[in-house]
Amino acid sequence: MPVPSTTERGAERLTEPVDDIGESPVWRAGEGALYWVDIPGRAIHRLALATGRRDSWTTEEMAPCIGFMRDGSILAGMESGLFRLELAQDGRARATRLASVAHPMGSMRFNDGRCDRQGRFWAGTMHMGAPAPQPVGSLYRYDPDGSLTGPLESGLVTQNGLAWSPDGRRMYLSDSHASVNRVWCFDYDRDSGLPGNRRVFIDMSQHGGRPDGAAVDTAGCYWICANDGGAVLRFTPEGKLDRRLTLPALKPTMCAFGGPRLDTLFVTTMKPRDAAQARVQPLAGAVFALSPGVQGLPEPEFAH
């Protein structure tokens, strides 16, 4: 049966608010379906948009970020490394290790990740301790030949915000920890897969919320989830805020364009840790759909 939806302030609720930390939405055009994860729930979810059918698979480790391979399997950044996941009929995701990472501390995992325009998979690590900042996170690149390169950026507390411009010549990266609260942009060498000329793109302390997951539209504008700000913000390539879409949940985590015309912005959310905040946010932990009035770009697949 289709999942009942509600609309509040222009945001259509697509799922029940069950995810502790919903993350990493990915639209699969050939299936007409949205995939995303619940990090602490160790789950991968799939929602068929036309029917409302929802399926879920469990993972042995947390899988904070996912992308798709061209054979339909999933490439996931997990706790101990990168894995290929096969979604089995018994509700389990069968994992095959692709690359391991030697974390500098215990209690670390991957966080935000996605493919660049050339089909290389990028993902960053973070320490799971809170709230004290631990700048031990790093950014890695996994290439189609099976090699893992990195760290290419280090000293990150809570890595997030990965995205690329439509032509692939600019890369974005954020650190959403309150002690950093910034988005950077880089010049990106499409041939070598190396970023350079890092500079501050957005100081989120000027806009409210912390910079979480992101997406880019066809005009090259950068959409960033303002975690703790209850909104998704659109910035022009020059770094100017030109749109704010509000949500009935304070903690949006990541956004992705999808739908038949790539003109829907899907947004995952997380539940507040504070019990008082959770009581006044009954929809936190749901997935929402926004109509931003622009189109996005197809999500690249891993070019293995």
ABEGO torsion letter per residue (X at the ends): XBBBBBBBGGBBBABBBABABBBGBBBBAAAGBBBBBBAAAGBBBBBBAAAGBBBBBBBABBBABBBBBAAGBBBBBBAAEBBBBBBBAAGBBBBBBABBBBBABBGBBBBBBBBBAAGBBBBBBBBABOABBBBABBBBBBBAAGBBBOBABBGBABBBGBBBBAAGABBBBBBABAAAGBBBBBBBBAAAGBBBGBBBABBAAAAEEBBBBBBBBAAGBBBBBBBGAGBBBBBBAAGBBABBBBBABABBABBBBBEAAGABBBBBBBBBABAAAAAABAABGBBBBBBAGBBBBBBBBBBX
